Each structure stands twice: as C-alpha cells, then as structure tokens.
Amino acid sequence: MFLIVFPLFILFLLAYLIYFLTYFIRYKPYKPVEFQLSADAYCVGKHSVIASDIDSIIISGYFNPSIGLQLTKKKKTPLYLRIKFQDQKQEDQIMKEIKEWAALHQVQVKKGTLRY
C-alpha cells in the first residue's frame, strides 16, 4: 500500500509546485521602469518603439490602470512594453500626454485587456 501511495503523493506535490511556479512567472509583479514619450518613439525602460510600429495603445483597468503597446506584427502585448502607475496623483496628467502623443502620431488608444 505504501509503495503505491508514496509515488502518487510525490507526483501530486511535483505537479502542484510546477503549477505555482508557472503562475508566479506568468503573473509576476511589474518592476518599476521609466517611460518617455519622445518626438517619434515611445520608450519603456531600455526598450524604444517607433510610432509607426505601434498598432494601438491599450488601457486596462480603471482605478489603477496598466498601459500596454500592441505592436503591428504581434498578437500579444510584450511584458517589457507594459507600464503601471505608482503615483496616482500624476496619473491623469500622464494619460493626457499619452493620448495627445497618440493623436499626433495617429495611434489608436482603446480600453481592453492586455493579452499575455
């Protein structure tokens, strides 16, 4: 009896461990990065994207929104192109700047969910 139950218990623990590791890797918290809106590019951390390569800017959430860039040749939003606000006071001002930049470069701003 012990020889049958023990390996099954080990397999269960291994599956449980793999499930939680993949969960934490997939939904890891956002690291603080700085983003910059330049004349022709959108810079997030050390990555910069030219305005012509951006299909749309997706805003997800209302009270603490996260913003992601949908690139023209990709279906999913890359993790390195997502930002979340830490300072709630400047959130409205930054959102206005992003929408003005998008209107200037003819990039669509839409509300939705960010696909992984």
C-alpha distances in whole Angstrom, upper triangle without the diagonal:
4,5,5,6,9,11,11,12,15,16,17,19,21,22,23,25,26,27,29,31,32,33,35,37,38,39,41,43,47,49,52,55,58,60,63,65,68,71,69,65,62,61,57,56,57,57,60,61,64,65,65,62,60,60,59,58,56,55,52,52,55,54,53,54,52,54,53,55,55,56,58,56,52,50,48,50,49,48,50,53,52,53,53,55,55,58,59,63,63,61,64,66,64,63,67,67,64,66,69,68,66,69,71,69,68,65,63,61,59,56,53,49,49,46,44
4,5,5,6,9,10,10,12,14,15,16,18,20,21,22,24,26,27,28,30,32,33,35,36,37,38,41,45,46,50,52,56,57,61,63,66,69,67,63,60,58,55,54,55,55,58,59,62,63,64,60,59,59,58,57,54,54,51,51,53,53,51,52,50,53,52,54,53,55,57,55,51,49,47,48,47,46,48,51,50,51,51,53,53,56,57,60,61,59,62,64,62,61,65,65,62,64,68,66,65,68,70,68,67,63,62,60,58,55,52,48,47,45,42
4,6,6,7,9,10,11,13,15,16,17,19,21,22,23,25,27,28,30,31,33,34,35,37,38,41,44,46,49,52,55,57,60,63,65,68,66,62,59,58,54,53,54,54,57,57,61,62,62,59,58,57,57,56,54,54,50,51,54,53,52,52,50,52,51,53,52,53,55,53,50,48,46,47,46,45,47,50,49,51,50,53,53,56,57,61,61,59,62,64,62,61,65,65,62,64,67,66,64,67,69,67,66,62,61,59,57,55,51,48,47,44,41
4,6,6,7,9,11,11,13,15,16,17,19,21,22,23,25,27,28,29,31,32,34,35,37,40,43,45,48,51,54,55,59,61,64,66,64,61,58,56,53,52,53,52,55,56,59,60,60,57,56,55,55,54,51,51,48,48,51,51,50,50,48,50,49,51,50,51,53,51,47,46,44,45,44,43,46,48,47,49,49,52,51,55,56,59,60,58,60,63,60,59,63,63,60,62,65,64,62,65,67,65,64,60,59,57,55,52,49,45,44,42,39
4,6,5,6,9,10,11,12,14,15,16,18,20,21,23,24,26,27,29,30,32,33,34,37,41,42,46,48,52,53,57,59,62,64,62,59,56,54,51,50,51,51,54,54,58,59,59,55,54,54,53,52,49,49,46,46,49,48,47,47,46,48,47,49,49,50,52,50,46,44,42,44,43,41,44,47,45,47,46,49,49,52,53,56,57,55,58,60,58,57,60,61,58,59,63,62,60,63,65,63,62,58,57,55,53,50,47,43,42,40,38
4,5,5,6,9,10,11,12,14,15,17,18,20,21,23,25,26,27,29,30,32,33,36,39,40,44,46,50,52,55,57,60,63,61,57,54,53,49,48,49,49,52,53,56,57,58,54,53,53,52,51,49,48,45,45,48,48,46,46,45,47,46,48,48,49,51,49,46,44,42,43,41,40,42,45,44,45,45,48,47,51,51,55,56,54,57,59,56,56,59,60,57,59,62,60,59,62,64,62,61,58,56,55,52,50,46,43,42,40,37
4,5,5,6,9,10,10,12,14,15,16,18,20,21,23,24,26,27,29,30,31,34,38,39,43,45,49,50,53,56,58,61,59,55,52,51,47,46,47,47,50,50,54,55,55,52,51,51,50,49,47,47,44,44,47,47,45,45,44,45,44,46,46,47,49,46,43,41,39,40,39,38,40,43,42,44,44,47,46,50,51,54,55,53,56,58,55,54,58,58,55,57,60,59,57,60,62,60,59,55,54,53,51,48,45,41,40,37,35
4,5,5,6,9,10,11,12,14,15,16,19,20,21,23,25,26,27,29,30,33,36,38,42,44,48,49,52,54,57,60,58,54,51,50,46,46,46,46,49,49,53,54,54,50,49,49,48,47,45,45,42,42,45,45,43,43,42,44,42,44,44,45,47,45,41,39,37,39,38,36,39,42,41,42,42,45,45,48,49,53,53,51,54,56,53,52,56,56,53,55,58,57,55,58,60,58,57,54,52,51,48,46,42,39,38,35,33
4,5,5,6,9,10,11,12,14,15,17,18,20,21,23,24,26,27,28,31,35,36,40,42,46,47,51,53,56,59,57,53,50,48,45,44,45,45,48,49,52,53,54,50,49,48,48,46,44,44,40,40,43,43,41,42,40,42,41,44,43,45,47,45,41,39,37,38,37,35,38,41,39,41,40,43,43,46,47,50,51,49,52,54,52,51,55,55,52,54,57,56,54,57,59,57,57,53,52,50,47,45,41,38,37,35,32
4,5,5,6,9,10,11,12,14,16,16,18,20,21,23,24,26,27,30,33,34,38,40,44,45,49,51,54,57,55,51,48,46,43,42,43,43,46,47,50,51,52,48,47,47,46,45,43,43,40,40,43,43,41,41,39,41,40,42,42,43,45,43,40,38,36,37,35,34,36,39,38,39,39,42,42,45,46,50,50,48,51,53,50,50,54,54,51,53,56,54,53,56,58,56,56,52,51,49,47,44,41,37,36,34,31
4,5,5,6,9,10,11,12,14,15,17,18,20,21,22,24,25,29,32,34,37,39,43,44,48,50,52,55,53,49,46,45,41,41,41,41,44,44,48,49,49,46,45,44,44,43,41,41,38,38,41,41,39,39,38,39,38,40,39,41,43,40,37,35,33,34,33,32,34,37,36,38,38,41,41,44,45,49,49,47,50,52,49,48,52,52,49,51,54,53,51,54,56,54,53,49,48,47,44,42,39,35,34,31,28
4,5,5,6,9,10,11,12,14,16,17,19,20,21,23,24,27,30,32,36,38,42,43,47,49,51,54,52,48,45,44,41,40,41,41,44,44,47,48,49,45,44,43,43,42,39,39,36,36,39,39,37,37,36,38,37,39,38,40,42,40,36,34,32,33,32,31,34,36,35,36,36,39,39,42,43,47,47,45,48,50,47,46,50,50,47,49,52,51,49,53,55,52,52,48,47,45,43,40,37,33,32,30,27
4,5,5,6,9,10,11,12,14,15,17,18,20,21,22,25,28,30,34,36,40,41,45,47,50,53,51,47,44,42,39,38,39,39,42,43,46,47,48,44,43,43,42,41,38,38,35,35,38,38,36,36,34,37,36,38,38,39,42,40,36,35,32,33,31,29,32,35,33,35,34,37,37,40,41,45,45,43,46,48,46,45,49,49,46,48,51,50,49,52,54,52,51,48,46,44,42,40,36,33,32,30,27
4,5,5,6,9,10,11,12,14,16,17,18,20,21,24,27,29,32,34,38,40,43,45,48,51,49,45,42,40,37,36,37,37,40,40,44,45,46,42,41,41,40,39,37,37,34,35,38,38,35,35,33,35,34,36,36,37,39,37,34,32,30,31,29,27,30,33,32,33,33,36,36,40,41,45,45,43,46,47,45,44,48,48,45,47,50,48,47,50,52,50,50,46,45,43,41,39,36,32,30,28,25
4,5,5,6,9,10,11,12,14,15,16,18,20,23,26,28,32,34,37,38,42,44,46,49,47,44,41,39,36,35,36,36,39,39,42,43,44,40,39,39,38,37,34,35,32,32,35,36,33,33,31,33,32,34,34,35,37,35,31,30,27,28,27,26,29,31,30,32,32,35,35,39,39,43,43,41,44,46,43,42,46,46,43,45,48,46,45,48,50,48,47,43,42,40,38,36,33,29,28,25,22
4,6,5,6,9,10,11,13,14,16,17,18,21,24,26,30,32,36,37,41,43,45,48,47,43,40,38,35,34,35,35,38,39,42,43,44,40,39,38,37,36,33,33,30,30,33,33,31,31,30,32,31,33,33,35,37,36,32,30,27,28,27,25,28,30,29,30,30,33,33,36,37,41,41,39,42,44,41,40,44,44,42,43,47,45,44,47,49,47,47,43,41,39,37,35,31,28,27,25,22
4,5,5,6,9,10,11,12,14,15,16,19,23,24,28,30,34,35,39,41,44,47,45,41,38,36,33,32,33,33,36,37,40,41,42,39,38,38,37,35,33,33,30,30,33,33,30,31,29,31,30,32,32,34,36,35,31,30,27,27,26,24,26,29,28,29,29,31,31,35,36,39,40,38,41,43,40,39,43,43,40,42,46,44,43,46,48,46,46,42,41,39,37,35,32,28,26,25,22
4,6,5,6,9,10,11,12,14,15,19,22,23,27,29,32,34,37,39,42,44,43,39,36,34,31,30,31,31,34,34,38,39,40,36,35,35,34,33,31,31,28,29,32,32,30,30,28,29,28,30,30,31,33,31,28,27,24,24,23,21,24,27,26,28,28,31,31,35,36,39,39,37,40,42,39,38,42,42,39,41,44,42,41,44,46,44,43,40,39,37,35,33,30,26,24,22,19
4,6,5,6,9,10,11,12,14,17,20,23,26,28,32,33,36,38,41,43,42,38,35,34,30,30,31,30,33,34,37,38,39,35,34,33,32,31,29,29,26,26,29,30,27,27,25,27,26,28,28,30,32,30,27,25,22,23,22,20,23,26,24,26,26,29,29,33,33,37,37,35,38,40,37,36,40,40,37,39,42,41,39,42,44,42,42,38,36,35,33,30,27,23,22,20,17
4,5,5,6,9,10,10,11,15,18,20,24,26,29,31,34,37,39,42,41,37,34,32,29,28,30,29,32,33,36,37,38,35,33,33,32,31,28,28,25,25,28,28,25,25,24,26,25,28,28,30,32,31,27,26,23,23,22,19,22,25,23,24,24,27,26,30,31,35,35,33,36,38,35,34,38,38,36,37,41,39,38,41,43,41,41,37,36,34,32,30,27,23,21,20,17
4,5,5,6,9,10,10,14,17,18,22,24,28,29,33,35,37,40,39,35,32,30,27,26,27,27,30,31,34,36,37,33,32,32,31,30,28,27,25,26,29,28,26,26,23,25,24,26,27,28,31,30,26,25,22,21,20,17,20,23,22,23,23,26,26,30,31,34,34,32,35,37,34,34,38,37,35,37,40,38,37,41,42,40,40,36,35,34,32,30,27,23,21,20,16
4,6,5,6,8,10,13,16,18,22,23,27,28,31,33,36,38,37,33,30,28,25,25,26,25,28,28,32,33,34,30,29,29,28,27,25,25,23,24,27,27,25,24,22,23,22,24,24,25,28,26,23,21,18,18,17,15,18,21,20,21,22,25,26,29,30,34,34,31,34,36,33,32,36,36,33,35,38,36,35,38,40,37,37,34,33,31,29,27,24,20,18,16,13
4,6,5,6,8,11,14,17,20,22,26,27,30,32,35,38,36,33,29,28,24,24,26,25,28,28,32,33,34,30,29,28,27,26,23,23,20,21,24,24,22,21,19,21,20,23,23,25,28,27,23,21,18,18,17,15,18,20,18,20,20,23,23,27,27,31,31,29,32,34,31,30,34,34,31,33,36,35,33,37,38,37,36,32,31,29,27,25,22,18,17,15,12
4,5,5,5,9,12,14,17,20,23,25,28,31,33,36,35,31,28,26,23,22,24,24,27,27,31,32,33,30,28,29,27,26,23,23,20,21,24,23,20,20,18,20,20,22,23,25,28,27,24,22,19,18,17,14,16,19,17,18,18,21,21,25,26,29,29,27,30,32,29,29,33,33,30,32,35,34,33,36,38,36,36,32,31,29,28,25,23,19,17,16,14
4,6,5,9,11,13,17,18,22,23,27,29,31,34,33,29,26,24,20,20,21,21,24,25,28,29,31,27,26,27,26,24,22,22,20,21,25,24,21,21,18,20,18,20,21,23,26,24,21,20,17,16,14,11,14,17,16,17,18,21,21,25,26,30,29,27,30,32,29,28,32,32,29,31,34,32,31,35,36,34,34,31,30,28,27,25,23,19,16,15,12
4,6,9,11,14,17,18,22,22,26,27,30,33,31,27,24,23,20,20,21,20,23,23,27,27,29,25,24,24,23,21,19,19,17,18,22,22,20,19,16,17,16,18,18,20,23,22,18,17,14,13,12,10,13,15,14,16,16,20,21,24,25,29,28,26,28,30,27,26,30,30,27,29,32,30,29,32,34,32,32,28,27,25,24,22,19,15,13,12,8
4,6,9,12,15,17,20,21,24,26,29,32,31,27,24,23,19,19,21,21,23,24,27,28,29,26,24,24,23,20,18,18,15,16,19,19,16,16,13,15,15,18,19,21,24,24,20,18,15,14,13,10,13,15,13,14,14,17,18,21,22,26,25,23,26,28,25,24,28,28,25,27,30,29,28,31,33,31,31,27,26,24,23,20,18,14,12,12,9
4,7,9,12,15,18,19,23,25,28,31,30,27,23,21,18,17,19,19,22,23,27,27,29,26,24,25,24,21,19,19,17,17,20,20,16,16,14,16,16,18,20,22,25,25,21,20,17,15,13,10,12,14,12,13,13,16,16,20,21,25,24,22,25,27,24,24,28,27,25,27,30,29,28,32,33,31,32,28,27,25,24,22,20,17,14,14,12
4,6,9,12,15,17,21,23,26,30,29,25,22,20,16,16,18,19,21,23,26,27,29,26,24,25,23,20,18,17,15,16,18,17,14,14,12,14,15,18,20,22,26,26,23,22,18,16,14,11,12,14,11,11,10,12,12,16,17,21,21,19,22,24,21,21,25,25,23,25,28,27,26,30,31,30,31,27,27,24,23,21,19,17,14,16,14
4,6,9,12,13,17,20,23,26,25,22,18,16,12,12,15,15,18,19,23,23,26,23,21,23,21,18,16,15,14,15,17,16,13,12,10,11,12,15,18,20,23,24,21,21,17,14,13,9,9,11,8,7,7,10,10,14,16,19,18,16,20,21,18,18,22,22,19,22,25,24,23,27,28,27,28,24,24,21,21,19,18,16,14,15,14
4,6,10,12,16,19,22,25,25,21,18,15,11,10,13,14,17,19,23,24,26,24,22,24,22,20,19,18,17,18,20,19,15,15,12,14,14,17,19,21,25,25,23,23,19,16,14,10,10,12,10,9,9,11,10,14,16,19,18,17,21,21,18,19,23,22,20,23,26,24,24,28,29,27,29,26,26,23,24,22,22,19,17,18,16
4,7,10,13,17,19,23,23,20,16,14,10,9,12,14,16,19,22,23,26,24,22,24,22,19,19,18,18,18,20,18,15,15,12,13,14,17,20,22,25,26,24,25,21,18,16,13,11,12,11,8,8,9,8,11,14,17,15,15,18,19,16,17,21,19,18,22,24,22,23,26,27,26,28,25,25,23,23,22,22,21,18,20,19
4,7,10,13,16,20,20,16,13,10,7,5,9,11,13,15,18,20,23,21,19,22,20,18,18,17,18,19,20,20,16,15,13,13,13,15,18,19,23,24,22,23,20,17,15,12,9,10,10,8,9,10,10,13,15,17,15,15,18,18,14,16,19,17,16,20,21,19,20,24,24,23,25,22,23,21,22,22,22,21,18,20,19
4,7,10,13,17,17,14,11,8,6,5,9,10,11,14,17,18,21,20,19,21,20,17,18,17,19,20,21,20,17,16,14,13,14,15,18,19,23,24,23,24,22,18,16,14,11,11,11,9,10,10,11,12,15,16,14,14,17,15,12,14,17,15,14,18,19,17,18,22,21,21,23,21,22,20,22,22,23,22,19,22,21
4,7,10,13,14,11,7,5,4,6,9,9,9,11,14,14,18,17,15,18,17,14,15,15,17,19,20,20,17,15,13,11,12,12,16,17,20,22,21,22,20,16,15,14,11,9,10,8,10,11,12,14,16,17,13,13,15,14,10,12,14,12,11,14,15,13,15,18,18,17,19,17,19,17,19,20,21,20,18,20,20
4,6,10,11,8,6,5,7,8,10,10,9,11,12,13,16,16,15,18,17,14,17,17,19,21,22,22,19,17,15,13,14,13,17,17,20,22,22,24,22,18,17,17,14,12,13,11,14,13,15,16,18,18,14,14,16,14,10,12,14,10,10,13,13,11,13,16,15,15,18,16,18,17,20,21,22,22,20,23,23
4,7,8,6,5,6,9,12,13,12,10,10,10,10,14,14,13,16,15,13,16,16,19,21,22,23,20,18,16,13,14,13,16,16,19,21,21,23,22,18,18,18,16,13,14,13,15,15,18,18,19,19,15,15,15,13,10,12,12,8,8,11,10,7,10,13,12,11,14,13,16,15,18,20,22,22,21,23,24
4,6,5,6,8,11,13,14,13,10,10,10,10,13,14,14,17,17,16,19,20,23,25,26,27,24,22,20,17,17,15,18,17,19,22,23,25,24,21,20,21,18,15,17,16,19,19,21,21,22,22,18,18,19,16,14,15,15,11,11,13,12,9,12,14,12,11,15,14,17,17,21,23,25,25,24,26,26
4,6,8,11,14,17,17,15,12,12,10,9,12,14,14,17,17,16,20,21,25,27,28,29,27,24,22,19,19,17,19,18,19,22,23,26,25,22,22,23,21,18,20,19,22,22,24,24,25,25,21,21,21,18,16,17,16,12,12,14,12,8,11,13,10,9,13,14,17,18,21,24,26,27,25,27,28
4,7,10,14,16,16,14,10,9,6,6,9,11,11,14,15,15,19,20,24,27,28,29,27,24,22,18,17,15,16,15,16,19,20,23,23,20,20,21,19,16,18,19,22,23,25,26,27,27,23,22,22,20,17,18,17,14,13,14,13,9,11,12,10,8,12,12,15,17,20,23,25,26,24,25,26
4,6,10,13,12,10,6,5,4,5,9,9,10,13,14,13,17,18,21,24,26,27,25,22,19,16,14,12,14,13,15,17,18,20,20,17,17,18,15,13,15,16,19,20,22,23,24,25,21,20,21,19,16,16,17,14,12,14,14,10,11,14,12,10,13,12,15,16,19,21,23,23,21,22,23
4,7,10,11,8,6,5,6,7,10,10,9,12,12,11,14,15,18,21,22,23,21,18,15,12,11,9,12,12,14,17,17,19,18,14,14,15,12,9,11,12,15,16,19,20,21,22,18,17,18,17,13,14,15,12,10,12,13,9,10,13,13,11,13,11,14,14,17,19,20,20,18,20,20
4,6,7,6,4,6,9,10,14,13,12,15,15,13,16,17,19,22,23,24,21,18,16,13,12,11,14,13,16,18,18,20,18,15,14,14,10,9,11,11,14,15,17,19,21,22,18,17,19,18,14,15,17,14,12,15,16,12,14,17,16,15,17,15,17,17,19,21,21,21,18,20,20
4,6,5,6,8,12,13,16,14,13,16,15,13,15,15,17,19,21,22,18,16,13,11,10,10,13,14,17,19,17,19,17,13,11,11,7,6,8,8,11,13,15,17,19,20,17,16,19,18,14,15,17,15,13,16,17,15,15,19,19,17,19,17,18,17,19,20,20,19,16,18,18
4,6,8,11,14,16,19,17,17,20,19,17,18,18,20,22,23,23,20,18,15,14,13,13,17,17,20,21,20,22,19,16,13,12,8,9,10,10,13,14,15,17,20,21,19,18,21,20,16,18,20,18,16,20,21,18,19,23,22,21,23,20,22,21,23,23,23,22,19,20,19
4,7,10,13,16,19,17,17,20,20,19,20,21,23,25,27,27,24,22,18,17,15,15,18,17,20,21,20,22,20,17,14,13,9,10,13,13,16,18,19,21,23,25,22,22,24,23,19,21,23,20,18,22,23,19,20,24,23,21,24,21,23,23,25,25,25,24,21,22,20
4,7,10,13,15,13,13,17,17,16,18,19,21,24,26,26,23,21,17,15,13,12,14,13,16,17,16,19,17,14,11,11,8,8,11,12,16,18,20,22,24,25,23,22,24,23,19,20,22,19,17,20,21,18,18,22,21,19,21,18,20,20,22,23,23,22,19,19,18
4,7,10,12,10,11,15,15,14,17,19,21,24,26,27,24,21,18,15,13,11,13,12,15,16,16,19,17,14,13,13,10,9,12,13,17,19,21,22,24,26,22,21,23,21,18,19,20,17,15,18,18,15,15,19,18,15,18,16,18,18,21,22,23,22,19,20,20
4,6,8,7,7,11,12,12,15,17,20,23,25,27,24,21,18,14,12,9,11,9,11,13,13,16,15,13,12,14,11,9,12,14,18,20,22,24,25,27,23,22,23,22,18,18,20,17,14,16,17,13,13,16,15,13,15,13,15,16,18,20,21,21,18,19,19
4,6,6,7,11,12,13,16,19,22,25,27,29,26,23,20,17,14,11,12,10,11,13,15,18,18,15,15,17,15,12,15,17,21,22,25,26,27,28,25,23,24,22,19,19,20,17,14,16,16,12,12,15,13,10,12,11,14,16,19,21,22,23,20,21,22
4,5,5,9,10,11,14,17,20,23,25,27,25,22,19,16,14,10,11,10,10,13,15,17,17,15,16,18,16,13,16,17,20,22,25,26,26,27,23,22,22,21,18,17,17,15,12,13,13,9,9,11,10,7,9,8,11,13,16,19,20,21,19,20,22
4,6,8,10,12,16,19,22,25,27,30,28,24,22,18,16,12,12,9,8,11,14,16,17,16,17,20,18,15,18,20,23,25,28,29,30,30,27,25,25,24,21,20,20,18,15,16,16,12,11,13,12,8,9,8,12,14,17,20,21,22,20,21,22
4,6,9,11,14,18,20,24,26,29,26,23,20,16,13,10,9,6,6,8,10,13,14,13,13,16,15,13,15,18,21,24,27,28,29,30,27,25,25,25,21,20,21,19,16,17,18,14,12,15,15,11,11,10,12,14,16,19,20,20,18,18,19
4,6,8,11,14,17,20,22,25,23,19,17,13,10,7,6,5,6,9,10,12,12,11,12,15,14,11,13,15,18,21,24,25,26,27,24,22,22,22,18,17,18,16,13,14,15,12,10,13,13,10,10,7,9,11,13,15,16,17,15,15,17
4,7,10,13,16,20,22,25,23,19,17,14,11,8,5,5,5,8,9,10,11,11,13,16,16,13,14,17,20,22,26,27,27,28,25,23,23,23,20,18,19,18,14,14,16,14,10,13,14,11,9,6,7,9,11,14,14,15,14,14,16
4,6,10,13,16,18,21,20,16,14,11,9,6,5,7,8,11,11,11,12,10,13,15,16,12,13,15,17,19,23,24,23,25,22,19,19,20,17,14,16,15,12,11,13,12,9,11,13,11,9,6,5,6,7,10,11,12,11,13,16
4,7,10,13,15,18,16,12,11,7,6,5,6,9,11,14,13,13,12,10,12,14,14,10,10,11,13,15,19,20,20,21,19,16,16,16,14,11,13,13,9,9,12,11,8,11,13,12,11,7,6,5,6,8,10,11,10,12,15
4,6,10,12,15,14,10,8,6,5,6,7,11,13,15,14,12,11,9,12,13,14,11,9,11,12,14,18,19,19,21,19,15,16,17,14,12,14,15,11,11,15,14,11,14,17,15,14,11,9,6,5,6,6,7,7,10,13
4,7,8,11,10,6,6,5,7,9,11,14,17,19,17,16,14,12,14,14,15,12,10,10,10,12,15,17,15,18,16,12,13,15,12,10,12,14,11,11,15,15,13,15,18,17,16,13,11,8,6,5,6,7,8,12,14
4,7,10,9,5,5,6,8,11,12,16,19,21,18,16,14,12,14,14,16,13,10,10,10,12,15,17,15,18,17,14,15,17,15,12,16,17,14,14,18,18,16,19,22,21,20,17,14,11,9,6,5,5,7,10,13
4,6,6,4,6,9,11,15,16,20,22,24,22,20,17,15,18,16,18,16,13,12,10,11,14,15,13,16,16,13,14,17,15,13,16,18,16,16,20,20,19,21,24,24,23,20,17,14,11,8,8,8,10,13,15
4,6,5,9,11,14,17,19,23,25,27,25,23,21,19,21,20,21,19,15,14,12,12,14,14,12,14,15,11,11,15,14,12,15,17,16,16,19,20,19,21,24,24,23,21,18,14,13,9,11,11,13,17,19
4,6,10,13,16,19,21,25,28,30,27,26,23,21,22,21,22,20,16,14,11,10,12,12,9,12,13,10,11,15,14,13,16,18,17,18,21,22,22,23,26,27,26,23,21,18,16,13,14,14,16,19,21
4,7,10,13,17,19,23,26,28,25,24,21,18,19,17,18,17,13,11,7,7,9,10,8,11,12,9,11,14,13,12,15,17,16,17,20,21,20,23,25,26,25,22,21,17,16,13,14,13,14,17,19
4,7,10,13,16,19,22,24,22,21,18,15,17,15,16,14,11,9,6,7,10,11,10,13,12,9,11,13,12,10,14,15,13,14,18,18,17,20,22,22,22,19,17,13,12,10,11,10,11,15,16
4,7,10,13,16,20,21,19,18,15,12,13,11,12,10,7,6,4,7,10,12,12,15,14,11,13,15,12,11,14,15,13,14,18,17,16,19,21,21,21,17,16,13,12,10,10,9,9,12,13
4,7,10,13,16,18,16,16,13,10,11,11,11,8,6,5,6,9,12,14,14,16,14,11,13,14,11,9,13,13,10,12,15,14,13,16,18,17,17,14,13,10,10,9,10,10,8,12,13
4,7,10,13,15,12,12,10,6,8,8,9,6,4,7,9,12,15,17,18,20,18,15,16,17,14,12,15,15,11,13,16,15,13,16,18,16,16,13,12,10,10,10,10,9,7,9,11
4,6,10,12,10,11,9,6,8,10,9,6,7,9,12,15,18,20,21,23,20,17,18,19,15,14,16,15,11,13,15,13,11,15,16,14,14,10,10,10,11,12,12,11,9,11,12
4,7,9,7,7,7,5,8,11,12,9,10,13,15,18,22,24,24,26,23,21,21,22,19,17,19,18,14,15,17,15,13,16,17,15,14,10,10,10,10,12,11,11,9,9,11
4,6,5,8,8,7,9,12,12,10,12,15,18,21,24,26,27,29,26,23,24,24,21,19,21,20,16,17,19,16,14,17,17,14,14,11,11,13,14,16,15,15,12,12,13
4,6,8,10,10,12,16,16,13,16,19,22,25,28,30,30,32,29,26,27,27,24,22,23,22,18,18,20,17,15,17,18,14,13,11,12,14,15,17,17,17,15,14,16
4,7,9,11,12,15,16,14,17,20,23,26,30,32,32,34,32,29,30,30,26,25,26,25,22,22,24,21,18,21,21,18,17,15,15,17,18,20,19,18,16,14,15
4,6,7,9,12,14,12,14,18,21,24,27,30,30,32,30,27,28,29,25,24,26,25,21,22,24,21,19,22,23,19,18,15,15,17,17,18,16,15,12,11,11
4,7,9,13,15,13,14,18,20,24,27,30,29,32,30,27,28,29,26,24,26,25,22,22,25,23,20,22,24,21,20,16,15,16,15,16,14,12,10,8,9
4,6,9,12,11,11,15,17,21,24,27,27,29,28,25,26,27,24,22,25,24,20,21,24,22,19,22,24,21,20,17,16,16,15,15,13,11,8,5,6
4,6,9,7,8,11,14,17,20,23,23,26,24,21,23,24,20,19,22,21,17,18,21,19,17,20,22,19,19,15,15,14,14,14,12,10,6,6,6
4,5,6,7,11,14,17,20,23,24,27,24,22,24,25,21,20,23,22,18,20,23,20,19,22,23,21,21,17,18,17,17,17,15,13,9,9,7
4,5,6,9,11,15,17,20,22,24,23,20,23,24,20,20,23,22,19,21,24,21,20,24,25,23,23,20,20,18,18,18,16,13,10,10,8
4,6,8,12,15,17,20,21,24,22,20,22,22,19,19,22,20,17,20,22,20,19,23,23,21,22,19,20,19,19,19,18,16,12,13,11
4,7,10,13,16,19,20,22,20,18,20,20,16,16,19,17,14,16,19,16,15,19,20,18,19,15,16,15,16,16,15,14,11,12,12
4,7,10,13,16,17,19,17,15,17,18,14,14,17,16,13,16,19,17,16,19,21,19,20,16,16,14,14,14,13,12,9,11,11
4,7,9,12,13,16,14,12,14,15,12,12,15,14,12,15,18,16,16,19,21,20,21,17,17,15,15,15,15,13,11,14,14
4,7,9,10,13,12,10,13,14,11,11,15,15,13,16,19,18,18,21,23,22,23,20,19,16,16,15,15,14,12,15,15
4,6,7,9,8,7,10,11,9,10,14,14,13,16,18,18,18,21,23,23,24,21,20,17,18,16,17,16,15,19,19
4,6,9,9,9,12,13,12,13,17,17,16,19,21,21,22,25,26,26,27,25,24,21,21,20,20,19,19,22,22
4,6,6,7,10,11,10,12,15,15,16,18,20,20,22,24,25,26,27,25,25,21,22,21,22,22,21,24,25
4,6,5,8,10,10,11,14,15,15,17,19,20,21,23,25,26,27,25,24,20,20,19,20,20,20,24,25
4,6,7,8,10,11,13,14,16,17,19,20,22,23,25,26,27,25,25,21,22,21,23,23,23,27,28
4,6,5,6,9,10,11,12,14,16,17,18,20,21,23,24,22,22,19,20,19,22,22,22,26,27
4,6,5,6,9,10,11,12,14,15,16,18,20,21,22,20,19,16,17,16,18,19,19,22,24
4,5,5,6,9,10,11,12,14,15,17,18,20,21,19,18,15,16,15,18,20,20,24,26
4,5,5,6,9,10,11,12,14,15,17,19,20,19,19,16,17,18,20,22,22,26,27
4,5,5,6,9,10,10,12,14,15,17,18,16,17,14,16,16,18,20,19,23,24
4,5,5,6,9,10,10,12,14,15,16,14,14,11,12,12,15,17,17,21,22
4,5,5,6,9,10,11,12,14,15,14,14,11,14,14,18,20,20,24,26
4,5,5,6,9,10,10,12,14,13,14,12,15,16,19,21,21,24,26
4,5,5,6,9,10,11,12,10,11,9,12,13,16,18,17,20,22
4,5,5,6,9,10,10,9,9,7,10,12,15,18,18,21,23
4,5,5,6,9,10,10,11,10,13,16,19,21,21,24,26
4,5,5,6,8,8,10,10,14,16,19,21,20,23,25
4,5,5,6,5,7,7,11,14,16,19,18,20,23
4,5,5,6,8,9,12,15,18,21,21,23,26
4,6,8,10,12,15,19,22,24,23,26,28
4,6,9,11,15,18,20,22,22,23,25
4,6,9,13,16,19,21,20,22,25
4,6,10,13,15,17,17,19,21
4,6,10,12,15,15,17,20
4,7,10,13,13,16,19
4,6,10,11,14,17
4,7,9,12,16
4,7,9,13
4,6,9
4,6
4
